[in-house]
Amino acid sequence: MMNKRAIRAIIIKDLRQVLANKMVWLPMIMVPLMINVLMPALLTLTPTLTGTADADLDDLSAMLAIVPAAVEPGLAELSGLQQWVLLSSSYMFAPMFLIVPMMVASIIGADSFVGEKERKTLEGLLYAPVSDGEIFMAKVLTGLIPTQVISIVTFVLYAIVVNAVGYHIMGGIFFPRPNWLPLILWVAPAVSVAGMGAIVLISSRAKTFMQAQQAAGVLVLPLVGLMVSQLAGLLFLGASTLWLVGAVIWVISLWMIWVGAKTFRRGKLLASI
């Protein structure tokens, strides 16, 4: 049985270090605000700002072709501008809310062990009376807490901005759509867990923070591919698809955490100090 008190102590210590390091917490705030608040607002307003409000928007053709009628039954009856607002806000930016948790996890996870090396605090942690698995789990949970907080706060801000920008176009509050419940509460946490499990292991083997962060950046690529696939009309992230995708990711995530907790050895880190 794991020592919850020791794990909690490590988490509190690490969170304090995160808050004390501007190079760690500032990107975790600025990047989500830019890509999940500012960019959606500008994209939603694009047709109005460019004077194409009543035109047929060719950019929607691929996505319109794959949107199931059961998901958006009245979509065809909306004007071109209304279709743009609905699809851009509800579906085009949905994958970004999976990329953000992975990005935040990569920042914190990359700092988890290699950051301790650079701050000369790793030796004290490794000699603490806790097991290897408890150290690994504490580092993973340290990243999950701010990751989920940032995801929820960003989603709330996104909902406010999207509804404010599109209110007069849609004739009322129209967001969130049904696909956002599994996205935020099911898939995003699964992505965070998978990301933290992999990134903490990367950090335990990296020599510098930059090396760990660069290696962790590769983990974002599958999510970028998911976003590109949806924008190209190859995939539709409806609610049923997201519940299924989330289940698969959770299986992978829990397996990665189990493997990480079993294979992490502090002796290798002690040898590198």
Backbone as CSV, one residue per row, in Angstrom:
resi,resn,N_x,N_y,N_z,CA_x,CA_y,CA_z,C_x,C_y,C_z
1,MET,0.844,-1.197,0.000,0.000,0.000,0.000,0.876,1.243,0.000
2,MET,0.505,2.235,-0.816,1.324,3.419,-0.969,1.183,4.365,0.221
3,ASN,2.264,5.070,0.504,2.319,6.042,1.587,1.708,7.355,1.081
4,LYS,0.418,7.562,1.335,-0.277,8.741,0.824,0.286,10.031,1.407
5,ARG,0.705,9.974,2.659,1.255,11.170,3.294,2.539,11.622,2.611
6,ALA,3.396,10.671,2.284,4.655,10.995,1.612,4.396,11.519,0.205
7,ILE,3.466,10.879,-0.487,3.116,11.323,-1.841,2.580,12.746,-1.805
8,ARG,1.712,13.021,-0.842,1.143,14.368,-0.714,2.232,15.396,-0.428
9,ALA,3.201,15.048,0.406,4.286,15.969,0.729,5.120,16.300,-0.505
10,ILE,5.403,15.293,-1.331,6.170,15.519,-2.566,5.383,16.393,-3.526
11,ILE,4.081,16.143,-3.637,3.243,16.936,-4.543,3.231,18.399,-4.119
12,ILE,3.040,18.652,-2.825,3.008,20.033,-2.321,4.337,20.733,-2.585
13,LYS,5.441,20.025,-2.332,6.766,20.604,-2.583,6.944,20.951,-4.046
14,ASP,6.565,20.035,-4.936,6.744,20.260,-6.370,5.846,21.373,-6.886
15,LEU,4.608,21.451,-6.394,3.703,22.519,-6.835,4.229,23.889,-6.403
16,ARG,4.830,23.946,-5.240,5.429,25.208,-4.788,6.592,25.609,-5.698
17,GLN,7.358,24.617,-6.135,8.464,24.904,-7.048,7.946,25.381,-8.400
18,VAL,6.840,24.798,-8.865,6.238,25.227,-10.122,5.787,26.685,-10.025
19,LEU,5.098,27.020,-8.941,4.597,28.383,-8.758,5.729,29.388,-8.585
20,ALA,6.864,28.932,-8.092,7.991,29.831,-7.874,8.822,30.051,-9.135
21,ASN,8.577,29.260,-10.176,9.362,29.336,-11.406,8.513,29.920,-12.531
22,LYS,8.754,31.173,-12.869,7.976,31.854,-13.911,8.128,31.174,-15.266
23,MET,9.296,30.606,-15.538,9.525,29.939,-16.821,8.677,28.684,-16.963
24,VAL,8.164,28.165,-15.856,7.311,26.975,-15.901,5.833,27.356,-15.963
25,TRP,5.374,28.237,-15.043,3.938,28.504,-14.970,3.432,29.517,-15.995
26,LEU,4.304,30.440,-16.457,3.836,31.440,-17.418,3.392,30.829,-18.750
27,PRO,4.181,29.910,-19.360,3.699,29.272,-20.602,2.429,28.452,-20.395
28,MET,2.252,27.873,-19.193,1.051,27.076,-18.929,-0.206,27.929,-18.933
29,ILE,-0.060,29.227,-18.696,-1.212,30.129,-18.702,-1.374,30.805,-20.055
30,MET,-0.276,31.300,-20.614,-0.341,32.091,-21.840,-0.721,31.261,-23.064
31,VAL,-0.121,30.084,-23.199,-0.384,29.269,-24.392,-1.851,28.837,-24.483
32,PRO,-2.470,28.293,-23.420,-3.895,27.945,-23.515,-4.792,29.154,-23.801
33,LEU,-4.473,30.306,-23.214,-5.289,31.499,-23.465,-5.215,31.917,-24.930
34,MET,-4.036,31.788,-25.515,-3.864,32.195,-26.909,-4.574,31.261,-27.876
35,ILE,-4.366,29.945,-27.700,-4.891,29.008,-28.699,-6.314,28.545,-28.416
36,ASN,-6.782,28.703,-27.176,-8.134,28.234,-26.855,-9.103,29.354,-26.490
37,VAL,-8.640,30.592,-26.493,-9.537,31.712,-26.220,-9.421,32.769,-27.315
38,LEU,-8.213,33.272,-27.527,-8.028,34.327,-28.519,-8.260,33.847,-29.942
39,MET,-7.623,32.730,-30.318,-7.771,32.223,-31.679,-9.204,31.847,-32.028
40,PRO,-9.953,31.141,-31.165,-11.350,30.838,-31.500,-12.193,32.090,-31.709
41,ALA,-11.962,33.117,-30.888,-12.725,34.356,-31.038,-12.456,34.986,-32.394
42,LEU,-11.193,35.022,-32.798,-10.844,35.615,-34.087,-11.379,34.786,-35.248
43,LEU,-11.286,33.466,-35.132,-11.764,32.604,-36.203,-13.280,32.707,-36.369
44,THR,-13.995,32.763,-35.247,-15.449,32.869,-35.310,-15.871,34.181,-35.965
45,LEU,-15.099,35.226,-35.740,-15.428,36.535,-36.288,-14.929,36.735,-37.718
46,THR,-14.112,35.810,-38.228,-13.473,36.000,-39.532,-14.452,36.334,-40.654
47,PRO,-15.547,35.569,-40.844,-16.458,35.901,-41.953,-17.047,37.299,-41.839
48,THR,-17.368,37.709,-40.626,-17.932,39.047,-40.432,-16.898,40.123,-40.726
49,LEU,-15.678,39.911,-40.258,-14.627,40.906,-40.445,-14.201,41.026,-41.897
50,THR,-14.298,39.920,-42.666,-13.863,39.929,-44.067,-14.999,40.209,-45.032
51,GLY,-16.200,40.411,-44.509,-17.326,40.742,-45.372,-17.913,39.576,-46.133
52,THR,-17.731,38.347,-45.633,-18.272,37.159,-46.323,-19.369,36.512,-45.491
53,ALA,-20.084,37.309,-44.716,-21.072,36.770,-43.792,-22.170,35.979,-44.480
54,ASP,-22.573,36.404,-45.655,-23.685,35.735,-46.339,-23.214,34.825,-47.464
55,ALA,-21.939,34.665,-47.598,-21.411,33.845,-48.693,-21.358,32.386,-48.292
56,ASP,-21.269,31.524,-49.308,-21.049,30.106,-49.044,-19.586,29.930,-48.680
57,LEU,-19.328,29.361,-47.529,-17.958,29.233,-47.035,-17.396,27.877,-47.446
58,ASP,-16.486,27.905,-48.406,-15.933,26.665,-48.949,-15.184,25.855,-47.899
59,ASP,-14.643,26.537,-46.900,-13.864,25.834,-45.872,-14.716,24.847,-45.082
60,LEU,-16.038,24.986,-45.140,-16.913,24.106,-44.374,-17.281,22.830,-45.122
61,SER,-17.003,22.765,-46.404,-17.515,21.672,-47.230,-17.092,20.297,-46.724
62,ALA,-15.817,20.147,-46.374,-15.333,18.844,-45.918,-15.995,18.446,-44.612
63,MET,-16.112,19.386,-43.695,-16.696,19.059,-42.396,-18.205,18.818,-42.509
64,LEU,-18.887,19.593,-43.321,-20.332,19.413,-43.497,-20.653,18.027,-44.037
65,ALA,-19.753,17.501,-44.855,-19.990,16.202,-45.480,-19.969,15.052,-44.488
66,ILE,-19.333,15.239,-43.320,-19.211,14.128,-42.385,-19.991,14.342,-41.095
67,VAL,-20.641,15.480,-40.939,-21.404,15.725,-39.716,-22.690,14.909,-39.746
68,PRO,-22.866,13.942,-38.858,-24.091,13.139,-38.843,-25.314,14.010,-38.547
69,ALA,-26.399,13.728,-39.233,-27.619,14.512,-39.037,-28.148,14.387,-37.618
70,ALA,-27.920,13.251,-36.989,-28.412,13.046,-35.627,-27.684,13.935,-34.622
71,VAL,-26.462,14.317,-34.939,-25.676,15.146,-34.022,-26.064,16.613,-34.141
72,GLU,-26.173,17.096,-35.367,-26.604,18.472,-35.624,-27.770,18.436,-36.612
73,PRO,-28.973,18.073,-36.146,-30.105,17.857,-37.049,-30.536,19.082,-37.832
74,GLY,-30.356,20.267,-37.294,-30.808,21.469,-37.988,-29.704,22.216,-38.692
75,LEU,-28.570,21.580,-38.895,-27.417,22.268,-39.456,-27.672,22.795,-40.865
76,ALA,-28.302,21.980,-41.697,-28.535,22.374,-43.091,-29.467,23.570,-43.213
77,GLU,-30.280,23.812,-42.200,-31.233,24.915,-42.247,-30.623,26.245,-41.816
78,LEU,-29.399,26.208,-41.296,-28.741,27.435,-40.847,-28.105,28.166,-42.028
79,SER,-27.880,29.443,-41.848,-27.190,30.234,-42.867,-25.717,29.856,-42.892
80,GLY,-25.010,30.283,-43.933,-23.593,29.975,-44.031,-22.805,30.496,-42.854
81,LEU,-23.127,31.692,-42.390,-22.423,32.267,-41.256,-22.709,31.496,-39.973
82,GLN,-23.964,31.090,-39.781,-24.324,30.319,-38.594,-23.641,28.953,-38.598
83,GLN,-23.564,28.330,-39.768,-22.857,27.053,-39.871,-21.383,27.223,-39.511
84,TRP,-20.806,28.308,-39.987,-19.398,28.579,-39.687,-19.180,28.730,-38.178
85,VAL,-20.017,29.531,-37.536,-19.879,29.766,-36.104,-20.051,28.469,-35.327
86,LEU,-21.067,27.694,-35.680,-21.355,26.460,-34.956,-20.238,25.439,-35.103
87,LEU,-19.797,25.199,-36.343,-18.796,24.159,-36.577,-17.400,24.590,-36.135
88,SER,-17.056,25.839,-36.360,-15.722,26.292,-35.960,-15.561,26.272,-34.449
89,SER,-16.600,26.677,-33.730,-16.503,26.740,-32.266,-16.684,25.376,-31.610
90,SER,-17.565,24.554,-32.164,-17.920,23.297,-31.499,-17.086,22.104,-31.936
91,TYR,-16.511,22.159,-33.142,-15.819,20.978,-33.640,-14.386,21.247,-34.107
92,MET,-14.168,22.346,-34.811,-12.828,22.598,-35.339,-11.795,22.781,-34.241
93,PHE,-12.205,23.394,-33.128,-11.260,23.651,-32.041,-11.283,22.583,-30.957
94,ALA,-12.131,21.601,-31.095,-12.204,20.554,-30.070,-10.868,19.843,-29.846
95,PRO,-10.125,19.467,-30.904,-8.843,18.785,-30.657,-7.832,19.635,-29.910
96,MET,-7.972,20.965,-29.978,-7.033,21.828,-29.271,-7.126,21.632,-27.765
97,PHE,-8.296,21.215,-27.294,-8.463,20.982,-25.865,-7.869,19.651,-25.424
98,LEU,-7.352,18.899,-26.377,-6.555,17.720,-26.053,-5.070,18.045,-26.139
99,ILE,-4.723,18.959,-27.025,-3.326,19.361,-27.167,-2.864,20.153,-25.953
100,VAL,-3.733,21.015,-25.439,-3.355,21.855,-24.294,-2.978,21.025,-23.061
101,PRO,-3.783,20.020,-22.637,-3.355,19.206,-21.493,-2.009,18.532,-21.715
102,MET,-1.765,18.083,-22.945,-0.484,17.449,-23.232,0.659,18.455,-23.162
103,MET,0.409,19.679,-23.632,1.442,20.710,-23.579,1.760,21.081,-22.132
104,VAL,0.722,21.258,-21.321,0.935,21.597,-19.913,1.654,20.456,-19.199
105,ALA,1.221,19.229,-19.492,1.873,18.058,-18.889,3.339,17.979,-19.285
106,SER,3.646,18.346,-20.539,5.035,18.277,-20.999,5.912,19.272,-20.257
107,ILE,5.366,20.449,-19.933,6.145,21.458,-19.217,6.450,20.995,-17.795
108,ILE,5.405,20.548,-17.098,5.590,20.127,-15.702,6.344,18.804,-15.632
109,GLY,5.972,17.872,-16.501,6.623,16.567,-16.489,8.097,16.646,-16.827
110,ALA,8.456,17.521,-17.780,9.857,17.670,-18.156,10.683,18.201,-16.998
111,ASP,10.040,18.978,-16.129,10.738,19.563,-14.980,10.790,18.619,-13.778
112,SER,10.052,17.519,-13.846,9.847,16.688,-12.661,11.133,16.149,-12.052
113,PHE,11.991,15.538,-12.866,13.252,14.996,-12.346,14.458,15.808,-12.799
114,VAL,14.478,16.133,-14.091,15.640,16.861,-14.593,15.702,18.256,-13.979
115,GLY,14.535,18.818,-13.652,14.519,20.109,-12.977,15.120,20.019,-11.584
116,GLU,14.852,18.905,-10.923,15.438,18.682,-9.593,16.958,18.533,-9.698
117,LYS,17.411,17.909,-10.774,18.853,17.803,-10.985,19.475,19.186,-11.102
118,GLU,18.864,20.039,-11.924,19.435,21.355,-12.169,19.357,22.248,-10.935
119,ARG,18.369,22.024,-10.072,18.238,22.818,-8.838,19.030,22.215,-7.673
120,LYS,19.669,21.065,-7.923,20.469,20.374,-6.904,19.607,19.903,-5.719
121,THR,18.353,19.547,-5.997,17.469,19.063,-4.928,17.104,17.593,-5.109
122,LEU,17.586,16.986,-6.175,17.192,15.611,-6.490,17.699,14.609,-5.453
123,GLU,18.922,14.818,-4.961,19.506,13.853,-4.027,18.665,13.716,-2.763
124,GLY,18.166,14.854,-2.238,17.324,14.806,-1.051,16.047,14.024,-1.287
125,LEU,15.458,14.170,-2.473,14.240,13.431,-2.808,14.506,11.936,-2.895
126,LEU,15.590,11.574,-3.550,15.877,10.158,-3.775,16.284,9.419,-2.506
127,TYR,16.767,10.146,-1.507,17.126,9.517,-0.238,15.975,9.555,0.765
128,ALA,14.831,10.096,0.357,13.664,10.153,1.237,13.119,8.739,1.462
129,PRO,12.501,8.488,2.623,11.994,7.140,2.950,10.690,6.812,2.227
130,VAL,10.740,6.783,0.907,9.582,6.429,0.080,10.053,5.464,-0.995
131,SER,9.120,4.707,-1.526,9.473,3.726,-2.548,9.627,4.403,-3.907
132,ASP,10.226,3.671,-4.838,10.381,4.191,-6.199,9.017,4.463,-6.832
133,GLY,8.083,3.544,-6.616,6.746,3.713,-7.181,6.033,4.926,-6.626
134,GLU,6.244,5.214,-5.340,5.613,6.373,-4.709,6.189,7.676,-5.256
135,ILE,7.490,7.699,-5.502,8.106,8.883,-6.110,7.539,9.109,-7.502
136,PHE,7.447,8.046,-8.281,6.929,8.156,-9.639,5.480,8.645,-9.634
137,MET,4.641,8.072,-8.779,3.238,8.458,-8.718,3.086,9.908,-8.264
138,ALA,3.911,10.342,-7.315,3.849,11.723,-6.840,4.176,12.697,-7.966
139,LYS,5.167,12.350,-8.770,5.541,13.219,-9.884,4.431,13.277,-10.932
140,VAL,3.794,12.157,-11.196,2.686,12.136,-12.160,1.518,12.976,-11.655
141,LEU,1.147,12.802,-10.393,0.021,13.543,-9.827,0.316,15.038,-9.739
142,THR,1.566,15.395,-9.538,1.943,16.809,-9.501,1.579,17.499,-10.807
143,GLY,1.756,16.806,-11.911,1.411,17.388,-13.211,-0.070,17.353,-13.508
144,LEU,-0.754,16.332,-13.012,-2.174,16.191,-13.329,-3.033,17.275,-12.684
145,ILE,-2.668,17.704,-11.490,-3.488,18.690,-10.785,-3.564,20.010,-11.554
146,PRO,-2.450,20.687,-11.863,-2.553,21.934,-12.636,-3.070,21.725,-14.053
147,THR,-2.765,20.559,-14.635,-3.247,20.274,-15.987,-4.767,20.294,-16.043
148,GLN,-5.418,19.632,-15.097,-6.877,19.586,-15.092,-7.480,20.931,-14.711
149,VAL,-6.842,21.635,-13.798,-7.347,22.960,-13.421,-7.307,23.896,-14.628
150,ILE,-6.197,23.903,-15.340,-6.060,24.764,-16.514,-7.046,24.361,-17.602
151,SER,-7.262,23.063,-17.786,-8.213,22.596,-18.803,-9.627,23.082,-18.506
152,ILE,-10.061,22.962,-17.257,-11.414,23.370,-16.889,-11.571,24.887,-16.989
153,VAL,-10.596,25.627,-16.462,-10.679,27.093,-16.509,-10.671,27.591,-17.952
154,THR,-9.808,27.001,-18.781,-9.747,27.393,-20.189,-11.065,27.093,-20.897
155,PHE,-11.655,25.944,-20.593,-12.935,25.588,-21.197,-14.029,26.581,-20.813
156,VAL,-14.072,26.985,-19.545,-15.078,27.959,-19.094,-14.885,29.295,-19.827
157,LEU,-13.633,29.756,-19.936,-13.357,31.001,-20.652,-13.715,30.879,-22.127
158,TYR,-13.399,29.726,-22.700,-13.725,29.475,-24.100,-15.231,29.540,-24.325
159,ALA,-16.004,28.920,-23.436,-17.460,28.926,-23.560,-18.007,30.348,-23.473
160,ILE,-17.460,31.141,-22.561,-17.918,32.522,-22.412,-17.619,33.332,-23.674
161,VAL,-16.394,33.195,-24.190,-15.986,33.956,-25.371,-16.793,33.543,-26.602
162,VAL,-16.929,32.236,-26.804,-17.651,31.735,-27.978,-19.111,32.191,-27.960
163,ASN,-19.754,32.073,-26.824,-21.150,32.503,-26.735,-21.285,34.014,-26.887
164,ALA,-20.322,34.763,-26.356,-20.371,36.217,-26.477,-20.203,36.657,-27.923
165,VAL,-19.254,36.017,-28.626,-18.981,36.378,-30.018,-20.108,35.928,-30.943
166,GLY,-20.643,34.731,-30.694,-21.647,34.182,-31.606,-23.092,34.413,-31.203
167,TYR,-23.318,35.089,-30.085,-24.688,35.243,-29.561,-25.617,35.912,-30.567
168,HIS,-25.189,37.029,-31.139,-26.072,37.760,-32.055,-26.237,37.033,-33.385
169,ILE,-25.273,36.180,-33.718,-25.359,35.425,-34.976,-26.278,34.219,-34.829
170,MET,-26.142,33.500,-33.715,-26.922,32.290,-33.493,-28.281,32.581,-32.857
171,GLY,-28.475,33.793,-32.361,-29.747,34.149,-31.752,-29.899,33.653,-30.332
172,GLY,-28.791,33.397,-29.646,-28.846,32.935,-28.265,-27.605,32.153,-27.897
173,ILE,-27.602,31.617,-26.674,-26.484,30.794,-26.212,-26.566,29.421,-26.878
174,PHE,-25.511,28.989,-27.493,-25.524,27.748,-28.268,-24.416,26.772,-27.870
175,PHE,-23.538,27.170,-26.977,-22.386,26.354,-26.611,-22.384,26.146,-25.101
176,PRO,-22.004,24.924,-24.629,-21.344,23.805,-25.324,-22.334,22.855,-25.991
177,ARG,-21.832,22.117,-26.966,-22.581,21.089,-27.676,-22.374,19.747,-26.953
178,PRO,-23.161,18.722,-27.303,-23.077,17.427,-26.600,-21.698,16.770,-26.621
179,ASN,-20.881,17.042,-27.641,-19.580,16.373,-27.727,-18.560,16.909,-26.717
180,TRP,-18.856,18.030,-26.078,-17.869,18.623,-25.173,-17.854,17.982,-23.789
181,LEU,-18.929,17.343,-23.383,-18.933,16.649,-22.096,-17.908,15.519,-22.069
182,PRO,-17.940,14.582,-23.017,-16.896,13.540,-22.999,-15.510,14.089,-23.313
183,LEU,-15.433,15.137,-24.097,-14.130,15.699,-24.455,-13.394,16.221,-23.226
184,ILE,-14.082,17.040,-22.417,-13.442,17.701,-21.279,-13.332,16.786,-20.064
185,LEU,-14.358,15.979,-19.815,-14.395,15.188,-18.585,-13.890,13.758,-18.749
186,TRP,-13.710,13.302,-19.975,-13.327,11.914,-20.199,-12.034,11.783,-21.004
187,VAL,-11.988,12.409,-22.175,-10.827,12.237,-23.044,-9.630,13.077,-22.569
188,ALA,-9.875,14.345,-22.249,-8.768,15.220,-21.830,-8.025,14.687,-20.602
189,PRO,-8.722,14.224,-19.552,-7.984,13.635,-18.426,-7.173,12.402,-18.822
190,ALA,-7.726,11.594,-19.719,-7.001,10.406,-20.173,-5.722,10.795,-20.898
191,VAL,-5.808,11.820,-21.733,-4.624,12.316,-22.441,-3.598,12.848,-21.454
192,SER,-4.065,13.544,-20.423,-3.159,14.084,-19.408,-2.413,12.973,-18.677
193,VAL,-3.145,11.924,-18.306,-2.520,10.806,-17.585,-1.488,10.114,-18.474
194,ALA,-1.849,9.869,-19.727,-0.910,9.224,-20.651,0.324,10.092,-20.845
195,GLY,0.094,11.393,-21.026,1.210,12.299,-21.233,2.135,12.372,-20.034
196,MET,1.565,12.495,-18.832,2.397,12.597,-17.642,3.180,11.319,-17.398
197,GLY,2.560,10.162,-17.623,3.269,8.905,-17.433,4.493,8.801,-18.321
198,ALA,4.326,9.190,-19.593,5.441,9.118,-20.535,6.488,10.190,-20.259
199,ILE,6.022,11.405,-19.966,6.952,12.529,-19.812,7.780,12.413,-18.541
200,VAL,7.185,11.911,-17.460,7.946,11.729,-16.228,9.071,10.721,-16.445
201,LEU,8.795,9.664,-17.184,9.849,8.699,-17.505,10.935,9.340,-18.358
202,ILE,10.522,10.174,-19.319,11.497,10.881,-20.157,12.376,11.778,-19.291
203,SER,11.744,12.502,-18.359,12.485,13.418,-17.489,13.495,12.678,-16.607
204,SER,13.136,11.460,-16.199,14.045,10.703,-15.336,15.292,10.243,-16.075
205,ARG,15.254,10.276,-17.402,16.393,9.823,-18.202,17.114,10.972,-18.909
206,ALA,16.478,12.140,-18.975,17.081,13.273,-19.673,18.155,13.932,-18.809
207,LYS,19.057,14.652,-19.456,20.143,15.324,-18.748,19.833,16.788,-18.453
208,THR,19.012,17.426,-19.318,18.648,18.825,-19.116,17.157,19.005,-19.319
209,PHE,16.624,20.130,-18.797,15.207,20.434,-18.947,14.833,20.588,-20.419
210,MET,15.664,21.276,-21.192,15.375,21.487,-22.609,15.344,20.164,-23.364
211,GLN,16.245,19.252,-23.027,16.265,17.945,-23.676,14.989,17.172,-23.369
212,ALA,14.546,17.225,-22.125,13.317,16.538,-21.740,12.111,17.138,-22.428
213,GLN,12.056,18.470,-22.519,10.912,19.134,-23.137,10.852,18.865,-24.634
214,GLN,11.994,18.844,-25.286,12.022,18.551,-26.716,11.561,17.131,-26.997
215,ALA,12.000,16.187,-26.172,11.566,14.795,-26.340,10.068,14.664,-26.084
216,ALA,9.575,15.393,-25.081,8.154,15.337,-24.754,7.294,15.944,-25.848
217,GLY,7.861,16.891,-26.599,7.101,17.532,-27.674,6.630,16.563,-28.742
218,VAL,7.337,15.466,-28.892,6.943,14.460,-29.886,5.565,13.874,-29.556
219,LEU,5.211,13.839,-28.268,3.943,13.251,-27.850,2.743,14.046,-28.328
220,VAL,2.954,15.307,-28.696,1.853,16.145,-29.168,1.484,15.813,-30.611
221,LEU,2.395,15.219,-31.351,2.185,14.985,-32.780,0.930,14.162,-33.101
222,PRO,0.632,13.064,-32.364,-0.607,12.338,-32.670,-1.864,13.202,-32.510
223,LEU,-1.842,14.117,-31.536,-2.990,14.999,-31.332,-3.090,16.033,-32.443
224,VAL,-1.944,16.495,-32.936,-1.954,17.402,-34.082,-2.533,16.684,-35.300
225,GLY,-2.152,15.417,-35.463,-2.717,14.633,-36.560,-4.215,14.473,-36.443
226,LEU,-4.701,14.320,-35.213,-6.141,14.224,-34.976,-6.843,15.515,-35.375
227,MET,-6.244,16.654,-35.043,-6.828,17.935,-35.391,-6.858,18.135,-36.904
228,VAL,-5.759,17.800,-37.567,-5.683,17.941,-39.016,-6.713,17.033,-39.698
229,SER,-6.889,15.816,-39.170,-7.853,14.880,-39.741,-9.267,15.425,-39.660
230,GLN,-9.605,16.058,-38.556,-10.948,16.615,-38.432,-11.132,17.817,-39.352
231,LEU,-10.137,18.686,-39.424,-10.237,19.848,-40.300,-10.320,19.442,-41.762
232,ALA,-9.675,18.319,-42.108,-9.689,17.837,-43.492,-10.941,17.028,-43.810
233,GLY,-11.779,16.774,-42.818,-13.003,16.021,-43.051,-12.830,14.523,-43.005
234,LEU,-11.685,14.048,-42.481,-11.441,12.611,-42.414,-12.002,11.981,-41.153
235,LEU,-12.312,12.808,-40.148,-12.761,12.286,-38.868,-13.708,13.290,-38.240
236,PHE,-14.704,12.777,-37.532,-15.663,13.650,-36.854,-15.700,13.276,-35.380
237,LEU,-15.353,14.245,-34.528,-15.293,13.991,-33.086,-16.653,14.243,-32.452
238,GLY,-17.591,13.348,-32.747,-18.892,13.407,-32.097,-18.819,12.790,-30.715
239,ALA,-19.916,12.881,-29.964,-19.916,12.396,-28.581,-19.611,10.901,-28.500
240,SER,-20.261,10.087,-29.340,-20.045,8.634,-29.280,-18.608,8.271,-29.626
241,THR,-18.029,8.967,-30.624,-16.643,8.716,-30.999,-15.696,9.063,-29.857
242,LEU,-15.987,10.167,-29.170,-15.121,10.608,-28.081,-15.177,9.666,-26.884
243,TRP,-16.362,9.131,-26.571,-16.442,8.153,-25.473,-15.587,6.933,-25.788
244,LEU,-15.624,6.493,-27.045,-14.837,5.329,-27.460,-13.345,5.634,-27.465
245,VAL,-12.981,6.771,-28.042,-11.570,7.171,-28.077,-11.021,7.319,-26.665
246,GLY,-11.830,7.913,-25.779,-11.406,8.087,-24.395,-11.149,6.766,-23.699
247,ALA,-12.017,5.781,-23.948,-11.839,4.470,-23.328,-10.517,3.828,-23.756
248,VAL,-10.195,3.953,-25.039,-8.937,3.402,-25.547,-7.745,4.111,-24.907
249,ILE,-7.812,5.440,-24.835,-6.709,6.210,-24.261,-6.544,5.902,-22.777
250,TRP,-7.664,5.708,-22.056,-7.568,5.376,-20.632,-6.868,4.046,-20.423
251,VAL,-7.164,3.065,-21.259,-6.490,1.766,-21.145,-4.984,1.938,-21.345
252,ILE,-4.619,2.700,-22.386,-3.207,2.950,-22.663,-2.566,3.732,-21.515
253,SER,-3.294,4.732,-20.991,-2.772,5.586,-19.921,-2.471,4.791,-18.665
254,LEU,-3.430,3.988,-18.237,-3.241,3.206,-17.018,-2.129,2.176,-17.179
255,TRP,-2.031,1.619,-18.376,-0.942,0.675,-18.645,0.411,1.385,-18.555
256,MET,0.501,2.616,-19.094,1.754,3.368,-19.059,2.135,3.728,-17.628
257,ILE,1.147,4.108,-16.815,1.428,4.434,-15.418,1.919,3.201,-14.670
258,TRP,1.278,2.067,-14.928,1.681,0.811,-14.270,3.106,0.445,-14.658
259,VAL,3.416,0.533,-15.955,4.764,0.220,-16.429,5.778,1.192,-15.832
260,GLY,5.418,2.485,-15.821,6.333,3.488,-15.286,6.632,3.267,-13.821
261,ALA,5.597,2.980,-13.032,5.788,2.755,-11.596,6.615,1.503,-11.329
262,LYS,6.502,0.509,-12.206,7.244,-0.735,-12.024,8.695,-0.634,-12.488
263,THR,8.940,0.198,-13.492,10.276,0.228,-14.099,11.146,1.380,-13.593
264,PHE,10.534,2.381,-12.965,11.321,3.513,-12.471,12.233,3.059,-11.335
265,ARG,13.509,3.421,-11.439,14.489,3.060,-10.419,15.312,4.287,-10.051
266,ARG,15.298,4.630,-8.760,16.035,5.815,-8.316,17.543,5.617,-8.412
267,GLY,17.977,4.353,-8.428,19.416,4.094,-8.509,20.041,4.687,-9.758
268,LYS,19.313,4.661,-10.871,19.828,5.218,-12.111,19.979,6.734,-11.995
269,LEU,19.046,7.372,-11.279,19.143,8.807,-11.090,20.279,9.165,-10.149
270,LEU,20.460,8.381,-9.094,21.541,8.635,-8.150,22.907,8.545,-8.838
271,ALA,22.992,7.624,-9.788,24.260,7.455,-10.507,24.573,8.638,-11.411
272,SER,23.508,9.388,-11.804,23.709,10.498,-12.726,23.938,11.828,-12.015
273,ILE,23.821,11.854,-10.703,23.994,13.110,-9.949,25.477,13.506,-9.903
